Amino acid sequence: MGAGRFIGFSPLLEAISWPRFWIHWLFGTWLIVASGIALRLAGFEIMQGTRPKLVFCSLTLALMFYDLPHFWNEQLYPVCEFGLIRYSTAVSAETLCFGGQAVVPSSPPIPSIITCLVVVGSGAALMIQRRFPWIFLGGILTLASAMPPLRDFKMDNFGEILIAGGCIWALAHFSRGRQPGRLARSSDATT
């Protein structure tokens, strides 16, 4: 957190750090539902009916339940990098704050990776079929921000803004001109 250098390591900084993780664990996978709704609003025939909605919603819930144990099992540790101090669930050798601090490894964020891949796939379909590239670009930039050498620039939070922004933009774009409560049933929706 940017406020960390002013607050310093303290129970206050730790307390204001937790909501970021809770929101990520609870709501990050909802981008799957958003991308499914965007496909449906864009008139993709395969997304009409109940079964596709159940698939997107079930995957979202399964990934949320996968992340649920984080609420009881995770701890936050001091992290220092780029002149900032913050709390995180993992500490690398490059982000130690003081002598004697232990490295805390992280496990791959499986729900985040799967969510990103679903969003990129949905975005690719929208880009190819409806000439709407923004979900795809947001997803690709999110994936790229987590890979070396971009990882060193800590662009991952910006990537989350891009992927969520792409989904929000798609929902707004494809719902324009629709009557409330009604989704398109034809595959000839225009962008």
C-alpha positions as CSV (number, residue, x, y, z in Angstrom):
1,M,0.0,0.0,0.0
2,G,1.2,3.5,-0.8
3,A,0.2,4.6,2.7
4,G,2.6,2.1,4.3
5,R,5.6,4.4,4.2
6,F,3.6,7.0,6.3
7,I,1.9,4.6,8.6
8,G,4.8,2.2,9.1
9,F,4.5,-1.5,10.0
10,S,1.8,-1.6,12.6
11,P,-1.5,-3.3,13.4
12,L,-3.2,-0.4,11.5
13,L,-1.3,-1.1,8.3
14,E,-2.0,-4.8,8.6
15,A,-5.7,-4.2,9.3
16,I,-6.2,-2.0,6.2
17,S,-4.3,-4.6,4.1
18,W,-6.6,-7.5,4.9
19,P,-9.7,-6.2,2.9
20,R,-7.6,-6.2,-0.3
21,F,-7.1,-9.9,0.0
22,W,-10.6,-10.6,1.1
23,I,-12.1,-8.8,-1.9
24,H,-9.7,-10.7,-4.2
25,W,-10.6,-14.1,-2.7
26,L,-14.3,-13.4,-2.7
27,F,-14.9,-11.4,-5.9
28,G,-12.0,-11.9,-8.3
29,T,-13.6,-14.9,-10.0
30,W,-16.8,-13.0,-10.7
31,L,-15.1,-11.8,-13.8
32,I,-16.0,-15.2,-15.2
33,V,-19.7,-14.5,-14.8
34,A,-19.2,-11.0,-16.2
35,S,-17.4,-12.3,-19.3
36,G,-20.2,-14.9,-19.8
37,I,-22.9,-12.2,-19.5
38,A,-20.9,-10.1,-22.1
39,L,-21.0,-13.0,-24.5
40,R,-24.7,-13.4,-23.9
41,L,-25.4,-9.7,-24.4
42,A,-23.3,-9.8,-27.6
43,G,-25.7,-12.3,-29.0
44,F,-23.6,-15.4,-29.0
45,E,-26.0,-18.2,-29.7
46,I,-24.0,-20.7,-27.6
47,M,-24.6,-18.5,-24.5
48,Q,-28.3,-18.5,-24.8
49,G,-30.3,-20.8,-22.4
50,T,-29.6,-22.0,-18.9
51,R,-26.8,-24.5,-19.3
52,P,-24.1,-21.9,-20.3
53,K,-25.1,-19.7,-17.4
54,L,-24.8,-22.6,-15.1
55,V,-21.3,-23.5,-16.4
56,F,-20.0,-19.9,-15.9
57,C,-21.6,-19.6,-12.5
58,S,-20.5,-23.0,-11.3
59,L,-16.9,-22.4,-12.3
60,T,-17.1,-19.1,-10.5
61,L,-18.4,-20.6,-7.3
62,A,-16.0,-23.6,-7.4
63,L,-13.1,-21.2,-7.6
64,M,-14.5,-19.1,-4.8
65,F,-14.7,-22.2,-2.6
66,Y,-11.2,-23.1,-3.6
67,D,-10.0,-19.7,-2.2
68,L,-12.2,-19.9,0.9
69,P,-9.5,-21.6,3.1
70,H,-7.3,-18.5,2.7
71,F,-9.6,-16.7,5.2
72,W,-8.4,-19.1,7.9
73,N,-5.0,-20.2,6.8
74,E,-3.3,-17.1,5.6
75,Q,-1.2,-14.6,7.5
76,L,0.2,-11.3,6.5
77,Y,3.9,-10.5,6.6
78,P,5.9,-7.3,6.2
79,V,7.2,-6.7,2.7
80,C,9.6,-4.0,1.5
81,E,10.2,-3.2,-2.1
82,F,10.5,-0.1,-4.3
83,G,10.7,2.1,-1.2
84,L,7.3,0.9,-0.1
85,I,6.3,-1.1,2.9
86,R,3.2,-3.2,2.9
87,Y,1.8,-6.5,4.2
88,S,1.4,-9.6,1.9
89,T,0.8,-13.3,2.2
90,A,4.2,-14.1,0.7
91,V,7.7,-12.7,1.1
92,S,10.5,-13.3,-1.4
93,A,14.2,-13.0,-0.7
94,E,14.2,-9.7,-2.6
95,T,11.4,-8.1,-0.4
96,L,12.7,-8.9,3.1
97,C,12.4,-5.9,5.5
98,F,14.8,-6.8,8.2
99,G,17.6,-9.2,9.1
100,G,16.3,-12.5,10.3
101,Q,13.0,-12.2,8.5
102,A,12.0,-15.5,6.9
103,V,11.1,-16.0,3.2
104,V,7.4,-17.1,2.9
105,P,6.8,-18.8,-0.5
106,S,3.6,-18.3,-2.4
107,S,1.6,-20.9,-4.2
108,P,0.3,-20.2,-7.7
109,P,-3.0,-18.3,-7.6
110,I,-5.0,-21.0,-9.5
111,P,-8.4,-19.2,-9.3
112,S,-6.9,-16.0,-10.7
113,I,-5.1,-17.8,-13.5
114,I,-8.2,-19.7,-14.5
115,T,-10.3,-16.5,-14.3
116,C,-7.9,-14.7,-16.5
117,L,-7.8,-17.5,-19.1
118,V,-11.6,-17.6,-19.2
119,V,-11.8,-13.8,-19.6
120,V,-9.1,-13.9,-22.3
121,G,-11.0,-16.6,-24.2
122,S,-14.3,-14.8,-24.0
123,G,-12.5,-11.6,-25.0
124,A,-11.0,-13.3,-28.0
125,A,-14.4,-14.4,-29.1
126,L,-15.8,-10.9,-28.7
127,M,-12.8,-9.4,-30.6
128,I,-13.1,-11.9,-33.5
129,Q,-16.9,-12.0,-33.8
130,R,-17.9,-8.5,-32.6
131,R,-14.8,-6.4,-33.1
132,F,-14.7,-5.6,-29.4
133,P,-11.0,-6.1,-28.3
134,W,-11.2,-4.6,-24.8
135,I,-11.8,-7.7,-22.6
136,F,-9.2,-9.6,-24.6
137,L,-6.6,-6.8,-24.2
138,G,-7.4,-6.3,-20.5
139,G,-6.9,-10.1,-19.9
140,I,-3.7,-10.3,-21.9
141,L,-2.2,-7.2,-20.2
142,T,-3.2,-8.7,-16.8
143,L,-1.3,-12.0,-17.7
144,A,1.6,-10.0,-19.0
145,S,1.9,-7.9,-15.9
146,A,2.4,-11.0,-13.8
147,M,5.3,-12.3,-15.9
148,P,9.0,-11.4,-15.9
149,P,10.2,-8.8,-16.7
150,L,7.0,-6.8,-16.1
151,R,6.5,-8.4,-12.7
152,D,9.4,-6.3,-11.4
153,F,7.4,-3.1,-12.1
154,K,4.5,-4.3,-9.8
155,M,1.9,-3.8,-12.6
156,D,-0.3,-6.6,-11.3
157,N,-2.7,-4.3,-9.5
158,F,-2.9,-2.2,-12.7
159,G,-3.6,-5.4,-14.6
160,E,-6.6,-6.1,-12.4
161,I,-8.0,-2.7,-13.2
162,L,-7.5,-3.3,-16.9
163,I,-9.3,-6.7,-16.9
164,A,-12.2,-5.5,-14.7
165,G,-12.4,-2.4,-16.8
166,G,-12.6,-4.4,-20.0
167,C,-15.5,-6.5,-18.5
168,I,-17.4,-3.5,-17.3
169,W,-16.9,-1.7,-20.7
170,A,-18.2,-4.8,-22.5
171,L,-21.2,-5.1,-20.3
172,A,-22.1,-1.4,-20.8
173,H,-21.4,-1.6,-24.5
174,F,-23.4,-4.7,-25.3
175,S,-26.3,-3.8,-23.0
176,R,-26.8,-0.4,-24.7
177,G,-30.2,0.0,-26.2
178,R,-31.6,-3.1,-24.5
179,Q,-34.8,-3.2,-22.5
180,P,-34.1,-3.8,-18.8
181,G,-34.5,-7.5,-18.0
182,R,-34.2,-8.7,-21.6
183,L,-31.2,-10.3,-23.3
184,A,-30.7,-10.6,-27.0
185,R,-31.7,-13.9,-28.5
186,S,-30.2,-13.4,-31.9
187,S,-26.6,-13.8,-33.0
188,D,-26.7,-10.7,-35.2
189,A,-26.1,-8.2,-32.4
190,T,-24.0,-5.3,-33.5
191,T,-21.3,-3.5,-31.7
